[in-house]
Amino acid sequence: MQPLLDQKQQTTEAFAAHLALVGKDIPAWVDLFAEDAVVEFPYASTTPGRLEGKEAIYNYMKDVPAQMQDLMFNNVQIYPTLNSNILFAEVHGEAVIVSTGRHYQQDYIMRLETKEGKIIHYREYWNPVTALKAWGGTQNLRQSFNADSPK
């Protein structure tokens, strides 16, 4: 069994890598996940709310760097839990949506769980109204995240 400090550090490092890679290098970002990882977006009424497995996660997210120009995160507040493999965070994100030219700003609540250094469960809460405005509607948002692609 790993020492608690190492597990907590691995979880924090996985989260930092998540933020650093998600807008820049999706293949490297997906490598942060376990093969059977689950990603959930509970408030995503216009796109899939649950993705299971690395392939589904990759297919959904693969175009993010091309769709969300200069995606960056700031005001990161990390909240460790008593379980050293789980953390919560509040994060502010910004990008320019390429298809509309609109400035996107979103405040997120994120929950990340790791096992043996890999993300096994990631949950992200965000305001769908803010996203719909930036993307100019449901169809454009769904296309940007490959939500209409065959599974």
N, C-alpha and C positions, 0 to 999 in steps of 0.2 A: 504494500500500500504506500502511495506517495505521501510525503509529509504535507500537512495542510498548507503551509506557506507556498510550496511548489505548485499545488493545485490552484490556489488562488492566483498566483502569478501567471500560470498558464492560461487561466480564464481571462484575466485582464489583458494579457498579450494577444490572445485570440480576438478579443473585442477591438483592441487598437488596430490590429491587422485588418479586421473587417471594415472599419471606417476608412482606413488608408487605401484599400484595394477596390471596394465596391464600385467606385466611380471611374476606375482607371484600368483594371486588369481582371476581368471576370474569370478567366481560367484559373489564375492564381487565387482569386477570392473563393472560388468553388473548392479549391484544394484545402481550404480551411475546414471544410465540412466532412463528417463521417459519411460513408456510403449510404447509410439509411437515415440520414438527417431529415428533419422536418423543419420547414419554414412556414410560419403562419402570419397572416395579415388580418386580424379579426375584424377590422372596420372596412376592409376592401370589398365594397359591394359591387364594384364594377370590374374587378379582376379576381382571379382565383384567390380564395382565402387561405388555402393550404397547399403546400407543395411537398411531395414526399420523394426523397432520394436525390442524389447529386445530379442525375440527368435532368429531372424535372426542374430543379433549382437553376441549373445552367440555362436550359432552354427558355425559362421565364426571364432571366436577368441578362442574357448574353448581349443585348443591345443597349444596355444602360449607358455605357460610356459614349456611345454615338447619339443617344437621345437626350442625355442630361449633361450639357456642356459645363465644365468647371464645377462639377459637384464637389462641395466641400462641407465639412461639419465643424461646428464650433460650439462653445458653451457646453462642453461635455461634462456632465455630472454623473459619476459612477457611484452606485450604491451596492456594495457587497452584501451578501446574505450570510446566514449561518452555515449554509452549504457552500463550501469553497468552490464548487463547480458551477455556481449560478451567480449571475450579477444582473442588476437592473441599471438602466442609464436613461438620462434625459439628454437629448441632443437636438441642436438646431441645425438644419440642413438648408443649403441654398444651391441653386443651379439655374442655368438658362435652358429652357426647353427648346430644343433645336427646331422642332416642327412648327412652333408658334412664335418663337423669339421672346416669349414671356419669361419674366423672372419668377422663379419658383422658390418659395420659402415655406418650410414645414418644421414644426416642432414634433419630435418623435419621443415615444417611450419605447425602450427596447429591453427585452429579456433574452439573455443568452445563457445556454447551458453547454458545458463541455464534458467530454469523457476522454481520458488519455490524450489530452491536448487538441482534440478535434471538436468542432461544434456539432452537437447532436440535436439541439433544438433551439430555434431562434424565433422569437415572436416580436413583431413590430406594430405598434399602434400609431396611426397617423390619421389626419383629417382628410377624408376623401373629397370634401367640397373644395378644399385648397388645391388638391391635385387636379380635379376636373376643370377648375378655372385656368390653371396654368397650361394644361394640355388642350384646352379648348373643347372639351367634351369627352364623352365615354368612348366613342369609337377610336379617337386618336390615342387616348390613354391605353386602351386594350391593345392596339397595334404596337405601341411603343414597348410593351412588355410581352409581346408574343402570346397574348391571352387567347387569341383566336386560332393559334396554330394547332394542327392535329397532335394529339398526345402520342 
